[in-house]
Amino acid sequence: MSAVKPVHLELVTDYSANGFLKAFRRFTSRRGICRNLYSDCGTNFVGADAELKRLLSGCLQESRNLQHLLANDGTEWKFNPPGAPHMGGKWEAAAKSVKFHLQRTIADMLLTYEDFSTFLTQVEAVLNSRPLSAFSEDPDDLTALTPGHFI
């Protein structure tokens, strides 16, 4: 497990397995294929897992191609045990930080999809610019290592 916690926020239009799969494709297109994917047992995640398994179990050539592609990607999807949200401490802390910025900045304002997507990108930038440690021992050097340097 990494001690660095960069954040990636992705806006979706619905809370479905299909919506998650589209968001996951956008994530991997921007950030690259991840080795491990950890999540809680939310219905959209479990549904996406079931949908991927259904697609991979078919005998069609397209299904075989998809199965080969995902096998080469090497992403292992790990679910927390049901009823154990405390095991998602890192992402739960990130969600709390995102909610803090949402409440303090936009509260109950109505935003368009584009405005909300822009706002989430700005929140992501703030969270990923937290200083972790100084780059050098020089007290005049104010640059710091941040979670953003790792993504």
C-alpha positions as CSV (number, residue, x, y, z in Angstrom):
1,M,0.0,0.0,0.0
2,S,1.2,3.4,-0.8
3,A,1.5,6.2,1.8
4,V,0.8,8.8,-0.9
5,K,-2.9,9.5,-1.5
6,P,-3.5,11.4,-4.8
7,V,-7.1,12.0,-5.7
8,H,-8.9,11.6,-9.0
9,L,-12.5,12.9,-9.3
10,E,-14.8,11.9,-12.1
11,L,-18.3,13.3,-12.7
12,V,-20.9,10.7,-13.7
13,T,-24.5,11.3,-14.7
14,D,-26.0,8.3,-13.0
15,Y,-25.2,5.8,-10.2
16,S,-25.3,2.7,-12.4
17,A,-22.8,0.0,-13.3
18,N,-22.7,1.4,-16.9
19,G,-22.0,4.9,-15.5
20,F,-19.1,3.5,-13.5
21,L,-17.6,1.6,-16.4
22,K,-17.6,4.7,-18.5
23,A,-15.9,6.7,-15.6
24,F,-13.4,3.9,-15.2
25,R,-12.5,4.0,-18.9
26,R,-12.0,7.8,-18.6
27,F,-9.8,7.3,-15.5
28,T,-7.6,4.6,-17.1
29,S,-7.3,6.7,-20.3
30,R,-6.0,9.7,-18.3
31,R,-4.0,8.0,-15.5
32,G,-3.1,4.6,-17.0
33,I,-4.0,1.1,-16.1
34,C,-3.9,0.5,-12.3
35,R,-2.5,-2.7,-10.8
36,N,-5.0,-2.8,-7.9
37,L,-8.5,-1.3,-7.7
38,Y,-10.0,-1.2,-4.2
39,S,-13.6,-0.3,-3.6
40,D,-16.4,-0.8,-1.2
41,C,-19.4,-3.1,-2.1
42,G,-21.5,-0.3,-3.5
43,T,-24.2,-1.5,-5.8
44,N,-22.7,0.2,-8.9
45,F,-19.3,-1.4,-8.3
46,V,-20.8,-4.8,-7.7
47,G,-23.0,-4.4,-10.7
48,A,-20.0,-3.3,-12.8
49,D,-18.1,-6.4,-11.6
50,A,-21.0,-8.6,-12.6
51,E,-21.3,-6.9,-16.0
52,L,-17.6,-7.4,-16.7
53,K,-17.8,-11.1,-15.7
54,R,-20.9,-11.5,-17.9
55,L,-19.1,-10.0,-20.9
56,L,-16.0,-12.1,-20.2
57,S,-17.9,-15.4,-19.9
58,G,-19.4,-15.3,-23.4
59,C,-17.9,-17.3,-26.3
60,L,-18.0,-14.6,-28.9
61,Q,-14.7,-13.4,-30.4
62,E,-15.4,-9.9,-29.2
63,S,-15.7,-11.3,-25.6
64,R,-12.4,-13.2,-26.1
65,N,-10.7,-10.0,-27.3
66,L,-12.0,-8.1,-24.3
67,Q,-10.9,-10.9,-21.9
68,H,-7.5,-10.9,-23.5
69,L,-7.2,-7.1,-23.2
70,L,-8.2,-7.0,-19.5
71,A,-5.9,-10.0,-18.7
72,N,-3.0,-8.0,-20.3
73,D,-3.9,-4.9,-18.3
74,G,-3.5,-6.8,-15.1
75,T,-5.9,-4.8,-12.9
76,E,-7.0,-6.8,-9.8
77,W,-10.3,-5.5,-8.4
78,K,-10.6,-6.0,-4.6
79,F,-13.8,-5.4,-2.7
80,N,-14.0,-4.5,1.0
81,P,-16.0,-7.0,3.0
82,P,-19.7,-5.9,3.2
83,G,-20.5,-3.7,6.2
84,A,-16.9,-2.7,6.7
85,P,-16.6,0.9,5.5
86,H,-13.7,1.5,8.0
87,M,-11.5,-0.5,5.7
88,G,-11.7,2.2,3.1
89,G,-10.1,4.8,5.3
90,K,-8.0,6.4,2.6
91,W,-10.8,7.0,0.1
92,E,-13.3,7.8,2.8
93,A,-10.9,10.6,4.1
94,A,-10.6,11.9,0.5
95,A,-14.4,11.8,0.1
96,K,-14.7,13.8,3.4
97,S,-12.3,16.4,2.0
98,V,-14.2,16.7,-1.3
99,K,-17.5,17.1,0.6
100,F,-15.8,19.9,2.7
101,H,-14.9,21.8,-0.4
102,L,-18.3,21.2,-2.0
103,Q,-20.2,22.5,1.1
104,R,-17.9,25.5,1.6
105,T,-17.7,26.6,-2.0
106,I,-21.0,25.8,-3.8
107,A,-23.3,24.7,-1.0
108,D,-26.8,24.5,-2.6
109,M,-26.0,26.2,-5.9
110,L,-27.1,24.5,-9.1
111,L,-24.4,24.0,-11.6
112,T,-24.4,22.8,-15.2
113,Y,-22.6,19.6,-16.0
114,E,-19.7,21.5,-17.4
115,D,-19.4,23.9,-14.4
116,F,-19.6,21.0,-12.0
117,S,-16.9,19.0,-13.9
118,T,-14.7,22.1,-13.9
119,F,-15.2,22.6,-10.1
120,L,-14.4,18.9,-9.3
121,T,-11.2,19.3,-11.4
122,Q,-10.3,22.3,-9.3
123,V,-11.0,20.5,-6.0
124,E,-8.8,17.6,-7.3
125,A,-6.0,20.0,-8.0
126,V,-6.3,21.5,-4.4
127,L,-6.2,18.0,-2.8
128,N,-3.3,16.9,-5.0
129,S,-1.2,20.0,-4.1
130,R,-1.0,19.2,-0.4
131,P,2.7,19.4,0.6
132,L,4.1,16.0,1.7
133,S,7.8,17.0,2.2
134,A,10.3,19.6,1.1
135,F,12.4,18.9,-2.0
136,S,15.5,20.1,-0.3
137,E,17.0,21.0,3.0
138,D,17.5,24.6,1.8
139,P,15.1,26.9,3.9
140,D,14.8,29.3,0.9
141,D,13.5,26.5,-1.4
142,L,9.8,26.6,-0.9
143,T,9.0,23.8,-3.4
144,A,7.5,20.6,-1.9
145,L,6.7,17.1,-3.0
146,T,2.9,16.7,-3.4
147,P,0.5,13.8,-4.2
148,G,0.2,15.4,-7.7
149,H,3.8,14.4,-8.4
150,F,2.8,10.8,-8.3
151,I,0.1,10.8,-10.9
